[in-house]
Amino acid sequence: MPLKIVRRKDTGSLTIIGTIKLPDGSRQRIRARAQSDELTIAREEAAALEVKILRDAWHGKRLGDRSFGQAVIAYIESAERSLSTKRRLNRLLRAVGDVPLSVINQQTVIRARQLTLSPTASSATVRRGIVTPLRAVMNHAHRLGWCGRAHFETPREPEGRTRYLLPDEARRLLAAASPHIRVLVMLLLCTGARMSEALELRWRDVDLVGARAIFWRTKTGKRRNAFLPPAAIAALSSLLHRDGAVIRRGDGLPYVDRERQGGGQIKTAWKATLRRAGLDPELTPHDLRHTWASWHYALHRDLLALKIEGSWSSVALVERYAHLMPAGHDAEIKAFWHAGVTVVAVSNGTH
């Protein structure tokens, strides 16, 4: 029987009710709030709903009928996702809304940017906070057969300055660093690790004798085997604990995964270190990865090796390091990685 419209006496709102007989003989009961309180429009909505239910029963759901919220949940559950990724997706879901996948397009990117970012946000911030996660969710939904492939325009980012340190500047940075972040800074300079990789490093994945460390949760999703030069081994050997997280806070507790700008979990200590060292206040811990990469190429002149050892997804991403370092610093780089600076033993609180 056709769906009916009833009006609630208390609120005056309209409700669609009834039972639809499906092609397989089963029945589906319907009780849904009409989008409009206008009787004529509500009747059209009920008729359209009945047609949709019968069509889906015969042919299956149309491409794009599932919601963005369902796609986000499916993406999160498909693999282990970091806390920062989940937070970014949660903000994106609030901005986009639980809309059908079929209505998500380039305008969605524009609207999400207006709702979640400042008007002066850089194109890199737009790409990292909106375009990349949105594309990842939509492409995963596409692989599940829920929607078409995502096509979003990535904002163009003008080529900016890549910051890095010369060996003498790196020594000044280490000399000015507080004891609880000195080992972390040395690890970043010696391995090119990202902050998240360094903070998630566990002692079971460190081989001081074999001069190797394994970073598991990398940006590309593939494990990365990092060579530990003598300076890194000396720094890690200075730590008095040998269990759990390698890098810890001053009170001995592991760092918590947080999304913060300008130095992440060591923001305050980092800024103070730059000030004491007399270095560029715009320098970030991630620039130590740029430093390692530029030093690596200066010594080895091998972009493919740099791509593999640094866990970049393509050679194109490491080409910017090819001519970054001025000539004449090879001996200083070798001396730094093989000697570094004296690192005082760090107790990390009670550990």
Order of alpha helices (4+ residues) and beta strands (2+ residues): beta-beta-beta-alpha-alpha-alpha-alpha-alpha-alpha-alpha-alpha-alpha-beta-beta-beta-alpha-alpha-alpha-alpha-alpha
